Amino acid sequence: MSEPTKLGWTLERFLAQMGAPPARTLTALHERWPDVVGPGLAGPTRPVEIVDGVLVIACEDASWASQIGWMDGQIKQRFAAIFEGVDIRRISVRVDH
């Protein structure tokens, strides 16, 4: 019989296999969201996931999705400055109604 595995280690391993950053990065992203997108976009948008270098952002409507598209480069730069070592190659936006 094998020894029990800590849940945190198992979760981190699962996330890594999916191409996602550590859980602590995702938690910190939610906390630092206003710093990443700015206070004006923080309310009507939210980070959903990061998988294989793609940051998925949910928006309240299409106008906010357009705003995210216009700020793509700035968002990537701010993210990189806050979360060193986590590479965001692309941003994907979805509208949640």
N, C-alpha and C positions, 0 to 999 in steps of 0.2 A: 504494500500500500504506500502511495507516495504522500509526501508532506503537503499540507494545504498551501495554496498560493495566495498571497495578498491580493485583494481585489484591485487596488490601485495599480499594482504592477501588471496585472492582467489587462486592465483597461488601457494602460499606456501601450502595451504590446499590440493590442487590437487596433488602436488608433494609428500606430506606426504602420501596421500592415495595410491599412486603408489609405495611407498617404496623408494622414492628418497630423497636425502638430500635437504636442502633449496637451492633456486636458487643462493644465494650468494656464496654457497660452489662450485657450478658448475662453476660460473663465476671466482671465485678465482682459481679453478683448471686449467682452461685454461691459466690464467695469470702466475701461478706457475708451469706449466707443465715441463719446463726445470729443476726445482728443484726436481720434483718427479721422472722423468725418466733419468735425466742427459742431458747435452747439445747435446750429440751425437745422442740420440734417439728422442729428442724433434722435430727435423725437419721432419723425415719421419713417425712420429706417432702423433696421437691426441686423447684426451679423447672424447668419444662419449656420454656416460651416466653412471650414477650410479643408479641401481635399485636393491632393496632387497640385498644390500651388494655385488653386482657384478659390478665391474668397467669394462666397455667395452672400448677397445682401438682399433682404426682403424690404420692400417699400410699400407704403399705403396706397399709392396710385402712380400712374405712368409719369406724371410730371416730376415726381421725386426720382423715379428711375432715370429720367433724362438728366436730372441734376447730377446724379451719381456718375453717369456716363461722361459728362463734361468735366468732372473732377477726378476722373480715373487716375491720372498721373499723380495728382496731389495726395490722393488717398493712399496710393502705393508708397509714396515717399514718407508720409507720416507713419504709416504702418511699419515700414522698415526702420525708421528712427526709434520707434517704441519697442518693437519686437525683433531685435537683432537676431539673425540666424534663422528666421522663418521667412522663406521666400514666397512672395505673392507674385505670380507671373501674370495673372488675369483676374479681373473682377466680373462676376456674373450677377445680374440683377433680375429679381423676379418681383412681380406685383402680387401682393396678398390682399384679397378683398375682405 
